[in-house]
C-alpha cells in the first residue's frame, strides 16, 4: 500500500471519528432523563433506528470474518445472507410487544421489561443483568482488539495508541450522551457501511464481470501457489466450493443460516432499538429499512470473499496467508478511492458495535444491577454513575483487549451465544407465551449462566462438542427446555397471575 493510500485512509477515518464525536456531543442535550439516556426511548424514526440496529449487529465479524470464511470454504457461508430476513421476523414476533411495553411503563432498559413482565422478580433481573454483562464485555473487547490492531498495523502506530485514539473518543461521547448519542452515531456509522458496501459491490462486478466468471474461475483454477517474502503459499480450488454447501458439511452451512436468524432476534442491539422507535405504527418501515440495510452490508461481505477467490484463482493476487485478509486483498487490488471506504466500513462496524455494548454494560452496572439488589437510585444519580462507569469500563476494556489477545479471541465467540441464552427465556418466551412463569425463567437463566461459564472453560481446553454445532446451541436449548418444563409446574407471573397490562401486550 502506498503512503498516499495510507494518508487517505487516515484522513477519511479521522473524519468519521470526528463526525461521530460531534454527533455524540450534540446528542447530550437530549439525554435529560433515564428513558432518554439509558434507552433513547420513543425518540427516533424508523430510518435512524434501522441504521443504528444494522450497524450494531453487523460487527467486524460480518465485514472481515465473513469474507474470510467465503474465501476459505466457498458457498458454506452463503446462507448467512438470509439473516437479513431476521429483522422482519424479530419485529413480527416480538416487536409490537416490546414497543408496547414502553407505552404502559417508563422503559429505559431491558431490565425494566423484565421487571414488569415478571412482577419485579429480583433474581431474574440479577441473572439477566449478569449474563448480558458478560456477553457485552466479550463483544466490546473483541471489537476494540480487532480494530485497534488493524489500524495500528496500517498506520504504523502502537496498538495502545490506536486503541485509545479511536475508542477513547468513543468512550467520551458515549459517556456524555448515553444511548441517545449511541443511536445517532450508530446510524451515521451504519450509513457509512452501506455506502461503502454499494461502492464495493459495484467494484466487484466491474472487476470480475459478474458471478458467472467467479464460478468459472473457482471451478477450474485447481491449485494456485506462489512464494511471498520467502513463504510458500497455496490455495486449492475445486467445483465443490461452488456447491450449495461449499466444502463443509451441509449441517454446518445450515447452522450459518439458522443461528444468525434466531440469534438476531435475541440480540440486545435489536431488542433495545425496538423501544427507541417513536411511533409504533412505523414498525413495518423499521423492518424494511433494517432488512435492506443488512442486505447491502451482507452482499458487500459476500462479494469481498468471492472477489478474493476470483483474484487468487485468476493469478492476479498471491494466495492469502490468512483468510481474514480477504477483504483487504480486494481493497488493495481495487485501490485508492475504494480502500478508503473499506477501511472506514471496518472502523464503523467496530465503533458502532463497541458503543452499543459499552452503554449496555455500563447501564447494567449503574442501573439494573443496583435495582435487582434493592438499591433505588435517583434519576440524576443513575445518569451520573453511568457516565463514570462508562469511562471506567471503556478504559479497562481497551487495556484488556490489547493485552490479552488470545483471551479476547475466545471471548469474541462467547458473546453472541451468551446474549441469546439470556434473552430467549426472558423476552422471546416471556413475551410470546403467557405460561412462562417467573420460576421457570429464573431456572432457565440459572442454567444459562452456569453452562456459559462451563462452556467457556471447555472451549479454552479444546473440547469438541458433538454434532459439529456451536456450543451455544446446546446452552440455549438447555435454557429454553428448563424454562418451559419448570413453567409447566409453576404459576408465578403466568397466565391468571399476569399483570392485566402485560396480558394485553402479549395478546398483540
Buried (B, 14 or more C-beta within 10 A) or exposed (E): EEEEBBEBBBEBBBEBBEBBBEBBBBBBEBBEBBBBBBBBBBBBBBBBBBBBBBBBBBBBBBBBBBBBBBBBBBBBBBBBBBBBBBBBBBBEBBBBBBBBBBEBBEBBBBBBBBBBBBBBBBBBBBBBBBBBBBBBBBBBBBBBBBBBBBBBEBBEBEBBEBBBBBBEBBBBBBBBBBBBBBBBBBBBBBBBBBBBBBBBBEBBBEBBEEBEBBBBBBBEBEEBEBEEEEEEBEBEBBEBBBBEBBBBEEEBBBBBBBBBBBBBBBBBBBBBBBBBBBEBEBBEBBBBBBBBBBBBBBBBBBBBBBBBBBBBBBEEBBBBEEBBBBBBBBBBBBEEEBBBBBBBBBBBBBBBBBBBBBBBBBBBBBBBBBBBEEEEBEBEEBBEBBBBBBBBBBBEBBBBBBEBEEBBBBBBBBBBBBBBBBBBBBBBBBBEBBBBBBBBBBBBBBBBBEBBBEBBEBBEEEEEBEEEBBBBBBBBBBBBEBBBEBBEEBBBBBEEBBBEEBEEBBEE
